[in-house]
Amino acid sequence: MIGRQEERAFIAAALSPRAATASLLLLGEPGVGKTLLLDATVADAVREGTRVLRVRGNAAEAELAFAGLHQLLLPVLDGADVLPARQRAALFAAFGLGDDPAPPDLMMMSLAVLTLASQTASTGRLLLAVDDAQWLDHGSRQVLGFLARRLAGEPIGLLVAARGTHHPDWLDPSVPLLVVPALPPAEAEELLSAQPHPPAGPIRRHVLATAAGNPLALVELARSAARDGGLPAAAPVPVTDLLERTFAARVDELPAATREALLVAAAAEGAALSDVQAALEPGSPVDVWLPAERAGLVRVHADRVDFRHPLVRSAIYGAAPFAERRRAHLALAEALAADPDRRAWQLSAATVAPDAPVSAALEDAATRALVRGAVAEALAALERAAQLNPSADERSRLLATAAYAAIVVGDVDRARQLAARASRSDGDPEATRWISAFSGLVDMLMLRMERAFCLVVPDGLPGAERIDAGVSTIATGIVYHSGIPAQRERIRPMLAARGDDEGMAAHPFHLWDLGATDPYRYGNTVRGHLPALTTAPGLLPTLKHTLGVLSMLLDETETAVGLLGEVVNPQWEDAADFHAGTTAADLALAHLDAGRWADARLGVERLAGRFLDGRRNLGSVRALAVLATLSALTGEPEAALRHATAVLAVTEPAHALATTVRARRAAAFAATALGDHAAAHRHLGALFDGSGAPLHYHLSCYAVADHAAAAVLTGHAGQARTALDRVTAEVGDGASPRLRQILLRAAALLAGPAEAGALFAGALEDPAGQRWPFERGQLWLEYGEWLRRQRRIAEARTALTKAREVFEGLGAVHWGARAEAELRAAGVAVESARPSALRSLTPQRQRIVRLAAQGLTNREIGERLFLSPRTVGTHLYQAFPVLGVTARSQLRDVVAQEPGD
């Protein structure tokens, strides 16, 4: 291989067993030699005894769910029989081989691929080689992205080649990158001279200048020059276009039957050779391919036809008139009758006018894709089905369904476009209202709260009977996120009237509507229904999301974590995409409330990064608010203030008050940590109006105790008492144990010495308050401070010690230091907390250690965290020296000694 020694050495080092992840991404322009480098790497690996699994993306299969993954795993798919039952079922369902009609668990399916690869590598090193990744279907790319993040500790290498020069979104940025350059002049000369009939003189200079170091161009232009005696005079064109013209000219010289066979193969790339043969004229011999093979355009195998380069395929297909391409697609559709998904797309490619049967075939393909968990592929099929449907009503329905699929995969811009098209396509008033409501959902996600509500609940809407469950959940979601009083007052009478319908009384959507708009009035009623609803079998992801968020709003925090964690998991590559990231933000908030701060951070860092990169929507801005809170609580107050300021700059003009409240609380925590109590009071005071009414009817109430603490320190206790009185009146009998604890804490902070002690004791009396550890720690700290001021030193020491333990366990730096200082003032000799060895580990490694301490096996841990058992073992092996242990049995003691555990 001429001129690629450095690139081959770089690849070898990146894929070495000694490399951290043994993965590499090759990028570059067409013809630059990516495939040749990949082929050479594969050949070297095979010589060294490495097993290789290969896949090559192709444009014809880009819309077929998990087609690339199936190609990659086909040689080892028989090994799936020994996978754990849940993994095996999910993998087979993704390939359309299972009996379960429910969509597969995508995380479990991805884990099955990882386990199968790890299992294959148990007898020797494995290399996964992926070429033309830009044409792999969406689902296969996402699974490969999942694998790329989990190869540490595995004897598995991953080599991916794709067009372009920028790291694709689906592959983790940590994967090393090599952009394959054009050949330098000397190597280009050498390669040209190595051709069978190298050009000379002016023609040679012309070839070198035109090819510009592109190896494929050098080879093909040299061949053309030898055949034609020179290169045609033409204006400068891109090398890719020039190569396609070169290949097309070579095709023109072939027999008609061979040209027809090549066009069918180009239209069916990825299909079996038997299917391609079946689409040719009856009686076409296999040697019809021989002239194309001799011309160096294709390679024919026993089961398939491979084009020598993707540009050959695109040249053949692009040069053919549409009528000929259409005949090829129709012939293939007939030959693929036993493969309905491929048949549907072949019919689609042959259709230009509205055609109801073809539209129906595509919709059926979309349904099958959804059943297999391939939402992105379903979206493409639905959009094309809408284009081909002759009925305006059906086009509208298909476009609206496609728009929702776009929301699910996180493509809000595309959802907005599809919803707008659906609205223009339909004339039915009822359908138009539903589509308008869906457009409102898109606007909410794009932080246009007032426009969103007007679309869902227009001024002309006559009454409750016109608000059905699907539309009302969108309306109440907008109301909650906006917090705008006028919107809430507009929707409440409609919901109350509909509540008289016995069939709706315990419906999850109706309970969401009531709980989201009136969490204190209806909270206890809704909580009574939650256990039965949240444990019902077969909950769809959208219902799990709805019930999970409802549980979080009503302080059923553990239920929220469980439900939301089943919908999105921080380990999953698409976690930040589901419902435009809002679900990932919801899960992080539930983790934050529950004191699982490492899990909360793991869930939002990537999503918050999208906001900082300019991709601003409801999901990413809420994620940044969570990150601001975590930063404030864990010793990064300056970063917290930056993040909170960025959030407020977006949410305040957008009237997204729910997130505004969270950002102001984060800023107040940061100001408190920095000792700026005036700033803390300013942020918290902004959560209540001049009469003490909460800015946001729900979330502001949870800030009333922090507001009281800041107000006392800054001489504004009267203002805080007004807010507490107003909040207490708003909440009435509807407070959860968590909110009761907060209200009693606020009352104690504002009370005189004679009443404060009883209020603190009352707040601590309910053991349920321990479920929200940070707030419980604040209560112990302030109670201890009050006890010390009352000279009840022994009791103060007990309370302050509990506070310190809670804060150390959480990693609440400022609050832990404050508890230490109070203990010293109470006469306790306190050493500053030593850094925790366990908490010095990465969040993921901490989770592995804690699960191992509970007695779970590596396989069980792997299933929970979506890692292979070998990777779990590697993490534990690397954690042992840090923790000062030598055996797994010692981990229980390490975890037990952690404060707060």
Order of alpha helices (4+ residues) and beta strands (2+ residues): alpha-beta-alpha-beta-alpha-alpha-alpha-beta-alpha-beta-beta-alpha-alpha-alpha-alpha-alpha-alpha-alpha-beta-beta-alpha-alpha-alpha-alpha-alpha-alpha-alpha-alpha-alpha-alpha-alpha-alpha-alpha-alpha-alpha-alpha-alpha-alpha-alpha-alpha-alpha-alpha-alpha-alpha-alpha-alpha-alpha-alpha-alpha-alpha-alpha-alpha
